[in-house]
Every structure is written in structure tokens, then in C-alpha cells.
Amino acid sequence: MRPPPETDETGAELAAVLDLLWHKLHDIHEQEVSRTATRLHQASGETRAAAEALSISIMRAVFSHCSTALFDSDRDDERQQRARMLAELFDLRNERASLRAEATSVS
């Protein structure tokens, strides 16, 4: 699902944005699955599994559309602009700081 790594600076920036986006979407998914499980505590296992599958499908669709938009240009400056827009839209700067703090606490 993730694009192949590129060796140029723009490719590295795009890969970093997509990696942060994936983490952010995964965190959102985990939070929503927890909240949904709480609300559906009396639902059948099949219903809970369907809700989780739907959440995963939405997460993958958002990621796919965003990554396609990033790579839908031959111009590096346009790709970088789209990467900055995605980072702002999904507040990925805070996500990066959060991941760094998490990594520091684990070490």
C-alpha cells in the first residue's frame, strides 16, 4: 500500500508525510474502534467485526486517496506543496512530535 521509497529529497519528504499520515490514521482508527466497542458492547461479534472492518476500509481509502494525490504530479514543487497541505490538514507536525516522544520513552 505504501509507495516505493525514493532516493531524492522530495521523495524522502513525501515518504515521511505518508508515514506520519499512516500513523495518524491508525491512531484515529484505534480510538474509534474503542469508542464503537463501548457503544456496541451488547452487539454480536459479527456486528463488532463489521464495524471494525468498515473503519479499516475508511482508513485505507483516505490513505490511498492522499498518497495518490501526492504522487499525481510530475513536478517536485507541486508534490511538496501537496505534502505541506496534507501535513497541515492532518496536523502531522504534532504527530511527528508525538512519535518522537513515544520513541524516547520506549528507549
Contacts in CASP RR format, 6 or more apart in sequence:
PFRMAT RR
TARGET T0000
AUTHOR 0000-0000-0000
METHOD contacts of the structure
MODEL  1
MRPPPETDETGAELAAVLDLLWHKLHDIHEQEVSRTATRLHQASGETRAA
AEALSISIMRAVFSHCSTALFDSDRDDERQQRARMLAELFDLRNERASLR
AEATSVS
1 60 0 8 1.000
1 63 0 8 1.000
1 64 0 8 1.000
2 15 0 8 1.000
2 18 0 8 1.000
2 19 0 8 1.000
2 22 0 8 1.000
2 67 0 8 1.000
3 14 0 8 1.000
3 15 0 8 1.000
3 18 0 8 1.000
3 67 0 8 1.000
3 71 0 8 1.000
5 11 0 8 1.000
5 12 0 8 1.000
5 15 0 8 1.000
6 12 0 8 1.000
6 14 0 8 1.000
6 15 0 8 1.000
8 76 0 8 1.000
10 76 0 8 1.000
10 79 0 8 1.000
10 80 0 8 1.000
11 79 0 8 1.000
13 80 0 8 1.000
13 83 0 8 1.000
14 70 0 8 1.000
14 71 0 8 1.000
14 79 0 8 1.000
14 80 0 8 1.000
14 83 0 8 1.000
17 70 0 8 1.000
17 83 0 8 1.000
17 86 0 8 1.000
17 87 0 8 1.000
17 92 0 8 1.000
18 63 0 8 1.000
18 66 0 8 1.000
18 67 0 8 1.000
18 70 0 8 1.000
20 87 0 8 1.000
20 90 0 8 1.000
20 92 0 8 1.000
20 95 0 8 1.000
20 96 0 8 1.000
20 99 0 8 1.000
21 63 0 8 1.000
21 66 0 8 1.000
21 67 0 8 1.000
21 86 0 8 1.000
21 90 0 8 1.000
21 92 0 8 1.000
22 63 0 8 1.000
23 95 0 8 1.000
23 99 0 8 1.000
24 90 0 8 1.000
24 91 0 8 1.000
24 92 0 8 1.000
24 95 0 8 1.000
25 59 0 8 1.000
25 62 0 8 1.000
25 63 0 8 1.000
26 59 0 8 1.000
27 95 0 8 1.000
28 59 0 8 1.000
29 55 0 8 1.000
29 56 0 8 1.000
29 59 0 8 1.000
32 55 0 8 1.000
33 51 0 8 1.000
33 52 0 8 1.000
33 55 0 8 1.000
36 48 0 8 1.000
36 51 0 8 1.000
36 52 0 8 1.000
36 55 0 8 1.000
37 48 0 8 1.000
40 47 0 8 1.000
40 48 0 8 1.000
40 51 0 8 1.000
43 51 0 8 1.000
66 86 0 8 1.000
69 82 0 8 1.000
69 86 0 8 1.000
70 79 0 8 1.000
70 82 0 8 1.000
70 83 0 8 1.000
70 86 0 8 1.000
71 79 0 8 1.000
73 79 0 8 1.000
73 82 0 8 1.000
86 92 0 8 1.000
87 93 0 8 1.000
END
